[in-house]
Amino acid sequence: MKKIFSLLLIALICLAGTDAMAQSKKKKSSKKKDQIEIEGRQRIRESRYPTFNKFTSFSSKIDSIYYSPYDYTDFLTLTAGNDHTWSEDIKPVINYLEKVSRATMTLCCLYAVNPEITDPARREQLVMQGRAEAKEAIDNFEAWRNKKKMRNKFQYKIAEIDYRYFKGSNYYSEQRDEDVIHAGVLLYFGSKKKAIITTDTSSRSFPDIKFFPNDATILESWFVTIDEVANYLKENDSKGVLLTGYSDNQGTEAYISGISRQRATEVKKALMQRGINGVRIEIDVKGEDDPIGDNDTYEGRIENNRVSIKIQ
């Protein structure tokens, strides 16, 4: 009886160990899958990256990240057969992969939601669509390379970008009609750890525009600041601005939100009157959040009734 009991105990321990290993593998697999994505809208510039046509071969010794406008959803045709014709935008990469069996490659698919779409719910829907299309393209590329029995090491990433910022001054001459824009791919060869996305943080700062409580009128004393913002945007036509409206805590939630938005809208109108295209101006509303003054005093409430200016 003791022998049978011992055997059962050993069997249970083995099963528990097997289950733990399975769970561990599942977690590792899930973690690896999650690493595919780069969350949030990334502010990168097309001009920062050399293009694929600048060279004829890749090397792990080349410490560069390259950009191609190749539409990665074209990967979907790979599963149809072996007669796929690669465009010049990506052909050097494929030729190299087929010749060199041990190259390490990181591929980042770039997509954007059309800047002209401003409805938050619609934008969120399109963000999910863009992410799903990129994932499907990566899955098809994986299927193709497995079919080719490539021994290369691959890492995949997906990044949403701000298309207007990405294109810079070219955006207004190259506006796109698609809701989801397939902006292309970034590619890096090499085993060295390297950040694929390098954002631009070089922007000028401006003071908050203050308002009297229960008022959305821009005081004339703030016109100099608005002039400076407008001039800066004219000199840096690849940049935009985010205007965030705030309020003190006096009034209902609807009133606080409403007057905060009205203040930001008034500043936007003032910038547009100075020649700034409205598509370069975004508005956000924070209401009584993040107070910088004491709401129990009149002077403190003036500090909180403001519109912050963030160049982006």
N, C-alpha and C positions, 0 to 999 in steps of 0.2 A: 504493500500500500504506500509506504514511504517512497519507494522507488518510482511508482506511478506519479505521485504528487510532485516529486523532484523533476521528473520529465515534463510534466505540465507547466511547472514554474519556469523551466528553461525555455520552453516553447513560447510562453507569454512574454518573457524578456526579449527573445529574438524578434517576436512580432512588434513589440514596442520599439525596439531599436530600428527595425525596418521602416516603421511608420515615421519615426523621428527623422531618419535619413531622407525619406520621401518629402516630408514637410520642409526640411532644410533645402533640398533641391528645388522645391516649388518656390520657396522664398527667394533663392538665388536667381531662379529663372524670371520671377516677377520683377526683382530688382533690376536685372539686366534689361528687361523690356521697358521699365520705367525710364531708364537712362537714355532711351531713344530721343526723348523730347527735351526741348529747351523752352521752358514756360515763358509766357509774356511776349509783348511786342518789343523786338530788339531794334535799337537805333544804330544801324550800321550803314556805311556808305559804299556804293558800288566802286567808286574811284580808289578805295583803299586797297583793293585786291588786284594783283596781276591776273591777266586772262590766260586761258589754256593755249591760245595761239602764240604765246610768247616763247614757247619752247617745243621741242619735238619728243622729249622723253622725260620721265620722272625719276627721281632718285631720293632715297631716304636721307641723303645728305643735304637736299634742298630744303631749307627751313622756311618755306613759304606756303601760304594758303592761297589757292587759286580759285577764281570765279568763272563760271560759265553760265550764259543765259539759257542753257539747255532746259527744255520742258521735261522734267523728270517723269511726268505721267506717261511719257512715251515708253517708259519701261514696261507698261502694261502689254505691249505688243510682243514682248520677248517670249512669252509662253506659247505663242502661236507657232513657232518654228525656229529654224536656224538661219532663215534668209533675211533677218532684220537688217536694214540699212541704217547705219549710224550717221547722224548729221555731223558736220564739221565742228560743231560746238562741243562734242563729247568724244569724237572718234579717237584722238590721241590717247585719251584715258583708257578706252577699251582695248586699243592695240597694245598698250603697255601691260594691261592686266592679263591679256592672253599670252604674252611672251614671258613675263616674269612671274614665277609661281609663288614667291614668298614675300611679295610687297605688302606692307601694312598700310591700309587706306582708311581714312575717315571721310565719309560723305555726308554732307549736311544739305537737306532739301529746304529751300527758302520759299515761303508763300506769304501773301499779304491780302488783306481785305481792302477792297477799293476805298480810297480815302473819301470819296464822295458819299459813301454810305455812312450816315451818322446815327441812325436808330440803334440804341444799345442792344436790344433784343435781336435784331437782325444781324448785327455785327457778331454777336456771340454765336449765333447759328452758323455764320459763315466761317468763323474761327474753327469750329468743330469740323465743318466740312473740309476746310483746307488741311487740317491735321489728318483726317481720315484718308484723304486722297494721297497725301505724302506717305502714310503708313502702307497703303495698298501698293504704291509704286515701289517702296523698299522691299516689301514681301515678294513682288514679282522679280525684282533684281536678284534677290537671294535665291529664288527658284532657278533663275537663269544661270547664275554662277555655280550653283550646286550641280546643275545639269552638265555644265562645262567641266566639272570636277576641279575647280580652281582651289588651290591650297593657300591662297592669300588670306590674310587676317583682315577682317572688316569691322568697322564701327560706324553706326548710323545715327544721325541726329536730324531733328526737325525744328525749324525756327520760324516763328511768325515775325515778319519785319514791318516797319513803317515804310511803305512803298514810296511815299512822297519824299521822305527824308533819304531813303536809299538812292533814289535817282537824282536828288539834288535839283539843280537848275534845269535839268533835262525833263523833269516831271511834266511841266506844263506844255512841253512840245511833244510828249510821248504818253499822253493820258490813255489809259486802257479802259475798255468797255466791260471786261469781265468783273463779276462780283468777287471771285477769288482769283487772284493773280499768281500764277506759277512763275516766280521771279528767277528761278535757276538753281544752281547748286554751288556749294563751296567744297573744295577738295583739298585734303592734306595727306601726303605720303610721308610715312616715317613712324617710328615707334616712340619717339620722344613725346611726352605729354605737352599738349599745346592747346590754348584756348582758341576755338574756331571762331567764336563771336567776340569781337573787340569793339565795344561801344564807344561812341564819341561823347566825352564829358566836358569838352571845352566850350562853355557857353557863358555869356555875360549874365550877371545877376542884376535885378532891379528891385527897388523898394516896393512894399505893398502900398496900394492906393487906399487911403482911409476915407470913411464916410461918417456923417453924423448919424446917431441912432434914428431908426424909422425913416431913413432917407436913402435914395439911390442916385442922388444928383452928384455928378463929379465936380468938385470944387476947381475953380480956375487955377489954383495953385498947383494942381496935379497935371496940368497940361504939358508942362516941361518934361515930366517923366514919360507921358504918353508919346510925346514927340520923339524922345530918345529911343523908346521901344520901336516905334515905327521906322525910324532911320536905321536902327540896327537890323531889323528884318529886311529892309530894302538892300542893305549891304551884304546880307547873308541870306540869299534867296532860297537856300536849301533847308533853312530852319523854319520852325513854326513856334507857336506860343500857346501855353496852357494857362487859362485864366480861371482861378478858383475863387468862388464867392463865399464869404463868411458873414456871420452875424453874431450879435450878443444873444443872451438866452431869454430876452423879453418877448413874450408872445407865444402863440400856438406853434406847433411843429410845422403846419402848412404855411403860416405867415413867415416864419424864420427861413424856411426853404425857398419860398417865393421871392422874398426881398434879396436873399443871397444870390439867386439866379439873375434877378433884375440888375443888380450891381455889376455882375460879370458881363451881362449883355450890354450894358451901357459902355463899358470899357471896350468891348469888341466893336461896337458901333463907332466909337471914337477912333479906333485903329483903322477901320475900314474907310472912314472919312479922310484918313491920311494916306490912302492908297494901298492898304494891305488887303490882299485877297482873303475873303472869308474862310476859304477852305484851309488856310494856314492857321486859323484861330480855333482852338478847342475850348469848351467851357465845362467846368466841373462845379459841383455844389457841395460844400461841407457844412453849411449852416453854423450851428453853435459848437461844432467839434473843434478841437485843437485851439482853445482860447489862448491868447498871448497877453491878455490884460485881465484885471479883476472886474468881473461883471457886477460887483456890488458898488462900484464907483462909476461916475459919469465918464471920467477920463479913461478908465479901463474898458468901458463899453465902446468908446471911440476906437481904441486899439483893436478890438475884436471885429468891428464893422469894417471889413476890408476886402480887397481883391488882391490875391497874390499873383505874381507874374513869373512864370517859369518858361524859359526858352528851351525848346526841345527839337 
